């Protein structure tokens, strides 16, 4: 029943994007379009949609790469230093980040971006997005790396391997399911992020897709079918990524929280 309830808005979204403006006001909202058309998609693609898509891809990829790289090193240091006071304090600080709502610190973040002279740039979105994605990413990777037998680390130490060698030759390959999990999860969060782009950018050529949807609404006025077409197009990349990585996502979450 819950799946059916969730599917109804998605169904309405797709069928509305295939209607003409006249059919949208005349037909029943859930009825199949009497004269399906792709003109709404052509209208969206003829505008600046590709620019917004490119910006979203840059922001998402840069944020995910930065977050995963920093979180993997932090998780490895926490796990290798298990039992030490510094390791425990560091992990608790990351967990504390889960309790800080984004909306509560948007003004300090805005002031920091202004002082760093990064306002109205894609980097202004990447840095705070990565910072807020770190706590949950570190928590998942720490939970996963704790399942790696310590004998494997000890064997590499006997062979003369250092921390960096163990990180890239042992921890990273074994943590691949968890890395895929956090990459997909963080990618979805950044792709759908709205507050940071709204506050930290203002130029149209720096807009990402969630923010650009509001611009389409203003551009097309009450042309709801064209706006829905833009929503459908903005959803397709993440939907394709989720379908391709769904098995790794479930496996990573299961293994990461096995303890």
C-alpha positions as CSV (number, residue, x, y, z in Angstrom):
1,X,0.0,0.0,0.0
2,X,2.8,2.4,0.9
3,X,4.6,1.6,-2.4
4,X,1.3,2.4,-4.3
5,X,1.0,5.7,-2.4
6,X,4.6,6.7,-3.3
7,X,4.1,5.7,-7.0
8,X,1.1,8.0,-7.5
9,X,3.1,11.3,-7.4
10,X,5.7,9.8,-9.7
11,X,3.1,8.7,-12.1
12,X,1.5,12.1,-12.1
13,X,4.9,13.7,-12.7
14,X,5.6,11.7,-15.8
15,X,2.1,11.9,-17.4
16,X,2.0,15.6,-16.7
17,X,5.3,16.1,-18.5
18,X,3.7,14.5,-21.6
19,X,0.7,16.8,-21.7
20,X,0.1,20.0,-23.5
21,X,-0.8,23.1,-21.5
22,X,-4.4,22.8,-22.8
23,X,-4.6,19.2,-21.8
24,X,-3.2,19.9,-18.3
25,X,-6.1,22.2,-17.5
26,X,-8.8,20.1,-19.2
27,X,-7.9,16.5,-18.4
28,X,-8.2,14.7,-15.1
29,X,-4.8,14.8,-13.2
30,X,-4.4,11.0,-13.1
31,X,-5.8,10.3,-16.6
32,X,-3.4,9.3,-19.4
33,X,-2.7,12.2,-21.7
34,X,-5.1,12.3,-24.6
35,X,-2.4,13.7,-27.0
36,X,1.0,12.8,-25.6
37,X,3.8,15.1,-26.7
38,X,7.5,15.5,-26.1
39,X,7.4,19.2,-26.8
40,X,7.9,20.0,-23.1
41,X,11.2,18.1,-23.2
42,X,12.3,19.8,-26.3
43,X,11.5,23.2,-24.7
44,X,13.6,22.4,-21.6
45,X,16.6,21.0,-23.6
46,X,16.5,24.0,-25.9
47,X,17.2,26.3,-22.9
48,X,20.1,26.2,-20.4
49,X,19.3,22.8,-19.0
50,X,22.6,21.4,-20.1
51,X,24.5,24.1,-18.2
52,X,22.6,23.3,-15.0
53,X,23.2,19.6,-15.6
54,X,26.9,20.2,-16.1
55,X,27.1,22.3,-12.9
56,X,25.3,19.6,-10.9
57,X,27.6,16.9,-12.2
58,X,30.7,18.9,-11.3
59,X,29.5,19.7,-7.8
60,X,28.3,16.1,-7.1
61,X,31.5,14.4,-8.4
62,X,33.8,16.9,-6.7
63,X,32.0,16.6,-3.4
64,X,31.8,12.8,-3.4
65,X,35.5,12.5,-4.3
66,X,36.6,14.9,-1.6
67,X,34.3,13.4,1.0
68,X,35.2,9.8,0.3
69,X,38.9,10.5,0.2
70,X,39.0,12.5,3.5
71,X,36.5,10.1,5.2
72,X,38.5,7.0,4.2
73,X,41.7,8.4,5.7
74,X,39.9,9.5,8.9
75,X,38.2,6.1,9.3
76,X,41.5,4.3,8.8
77,X,43.2,6.5,11.4
78,X,40.4,6.0,13.9
79,X,40.4,2.2,13.4
80,X,44.1,1.8,13.5
81,X,44.3,3.9,16.6
82,X,41.5,2.0,18.3
83,X,41.8,2.2,22.1
84,X,43.7,5.5,22.0
85,X,42.2,8.6,23.5
86,X,42.8,10.7,20.4
87,X,41.0,8.1,18.3
88,X,38.0,8.0,20.5
89,X,37.7,11.8,20.7
90,X,38.1,12.2,16.9
91,X,35.3,9.6,16.3
92,X,33.0,11.3,18.8
93,X,33.6,14.7,17.1
94,X,32.5,13.2,13.8
95,X,29.4,11.7,15.4
96,X,28.7,15.1,17.0
97,X,28.5,16.5,13.4
98,X,25.4,14.3,12.9
99,X,23.5,16.3,15.5
100,X,24.2,19.7,13.8
101,X,21.4,20.7,11.4
102,X,22.3,22.4,8.2
103,X,19.8,25.2,8.7
104,X,21.3,26.1,12.1
105,X,24.7,27.0,10.7
106,X,23.9,28.5,7.3
107,X,24.7,32.0,8.4
108,X,28.2,31.2,9.7
109,X,28.8,29.1,6.5
110,X,27.7,32.1,4.4
111,X,30.1,34.4,6.3
112,X,33.0,32.0,5.9
113,X,32.4,31.6,2.1
114,X,32.3,35.4,1.8
115,X,35.6,35.8,3.7
116,X,37.2,33.1,1.6
117,X,36.1,35.0,-1.6
118,X,34.3,31.9,-2.9
119,X,30.8,33.3,-3.1
120,X,28.9,32.6,-6.3
121,X,31.2,29.8,-7.4
122,X,30.7,26.0,-7.6
123,X,33.5,25.6,-5.0
124,X,31.3,27.5,-2.5
125,X,28.8,24.6,-2.8
126,X,31.4,21.8,-2.8
127,X,33.2,22.6,0.4
128,X,30.3,22.9,2.8
129,X,28.5,20.0,1.2
130,X,31.6,17.8,1.7
131,X,31.9,19.0,5.3
132,X,28.3,18.0,6.2
133,X,28.6,14.7,4.4
134,X,31.7,13.7,6.4
135,X,30.1,12.6,9.7
136,X,27.8,9.9,8.2
137,X,30.5,8.8,5.7
138,X,33.1,8.4,8.5
139,X,30.6,6.5,10.6
140,X,29.9,3.9,7.9
141,X,33.5,3.5,6.9
142,X,34.6,3.1,10.5
143,X,32.0,0.4,11.1
144,X,33.1,-1.4,8.0
145,X,36.9,-1.2,8.6
146,X,36.4,-2.6,12.1
147,X,35.3,-5.8,10.6
148,X,38.6,-6.2,8.8
149,X,40.7,-8.8,10.7
150,X,43.6,-7.1,12.5
151,X,45.8,-10.1,11.5
152,X,45.8,-8.7,7.9
153,X,47.2,-5.4,9.1
154,X,49.7,-7.1,11.3
155,X,50.9,-9.3,8.3
156,X,51.5,-6.2,6.2
157,X,53.4,-4.6,9.1
158,X,55.6,-7.6,9.3
159,X,56.3,-7.2,5.5
160,X,57.4,-3.7,6.2
161,X,54.3,-1.8,4.9
162,X,53.6,1.6,6.3
163,X,50.3,3.2,7.0
164,X,49.8,4.7,3.5
165,X,50.6,1.3,1.9
166,X,48.1,-0.4,4.2
167,X,45.5,2.3,3.4
168,X,45.7,2.0,-0.3
169,X,46.6,-1.7,-0.7
170,X,44.5,-3.3,2.0
171,X,41.9,-1.0,3.5
172,X,40.6,0.7,0.3
173,X,40.2,-2.6,-1.7
174,X,38.4,-4.3,1.2
175,X,36.2,-1.3,1.8
176,X,35.0,-1.1,-1.8
177,X,31.4,-2.0,-1.0
178,X,31.3,0.6,1.8
179,X,32.9,3.2,-0.5
180,X,30.3,2.5,-3.1
181,X,27.6,2.9,-0.5
182,X,28.7,6.2,0.8
183,X,29.5,7.5,-2.7
184,X,25.9,6.8,-3.9
185,X,24.4,8.1,-0.7
186,X,26.4,11.3,-0.6
187,X,25.9,11.7,-4.4
188,X,22.1,11.6,-3.9
189,X,22.3,14.1,-1.1
190,X,24.4,16.6,-3.0
191,X,22.5,16.2,-6.2
192,X,19.2,17.1,-4.5
193,X,20.8,19.8,-2.3
194,X,19.0,23.1,-2.5
195,X,19.9,25.3,0.5
196,X,23.6,25.7,-0.3
197,X,23.1,26.6,-4.0
198,X,20.3,29.0,-3.0
199,X,22.4,30.9,-0.3
200,X,25.9,30.7,-1.8
201,X,25.3,31.4,-5.5
202,X,23.3,33.9,-7.4
203,X,24.4,33.8,-11.1
204,X,22.3,31.8,-13.5
205,X,25.4,30.1,-15.0
206,X,26.3,28.8,-11.5
207,X,22.9,27.3,-10.8
208,X,22.5,23.5,-10.2
209,X,19.5,21.5,-11.2
210,X,17.4,21.8,-7.9
211,X,17.8,25.5,-7.9
212,X,17.3,25.8,-11.7
213,X,13.9,24.2,-11.4
214,X,12.7,27.3,-9.7
215,X,14.1,29.3,-12.6
216,X,12.2,27.2,-15.0
217,X,9.0,27.8,-13.0
218,X,9.5,31.5,-13.4
219,X,10.5,31.2,-17.0
220,X,7.5,29.2,-18.1
221,X,5.0,30.9,-15.8
222,X,2.1,28.5,-15.2
223,X,3.5,26.0,-17.8
224,X,3.4,23.1,-15.3
225,X,4.0,20.4,-18.0
226,X,7.4,22.0,-19.0
227,X,8.4,22.3,-15.4
228,X,7.6,18.6,-14.8
229,X,9.6,17.7,-17.8
230,X,12.6,19.5,-16.3
231,X,12.0,17.5,-13.0
232,X,12.0,14.2,-14.9
233,X,15.2,15.0,-16.8
234,X,17.0,16.1,-13.6
235,X,16.0,12.8,-11.9
236,X,17.3,10.4,-14.6
237,X,21.0,10.6,-13.9
238,X,20.7,9.7,-10.2
239,X,18.0,7.1,-11.0
240,X,20.4,5.4,-13.5
241,X,23.2,5.5,-10.9
242,X,21.1,4.0,-8.2
243,X,19.9,1.2,-10.5
244,X,23.5,0.3,-11.5
245,X,24.8,0.4,-7.9
246,X,21.9,-0.9,-5.9
247,X,23.5,-4.2,-5.1
248,X,26.7,-2.7,-3.9
249,X,24.6,-0.2,-1.9
250,X,22.7,-2.9,0.0
251,X,25.9,-5.0,0.5
252,X,27.8,-2.1,1.8
253,X,25.2,-1.0,4.3
254,X,24.7,-4.6,5.5
255,X,28.4,-5.2,5.9
256,X,29.1,-1.8,7.4
257,X,26.5,-2.2,10.2
258,X,27.2,-5.9,10.9
259,X,28.4,-5.1,14.5
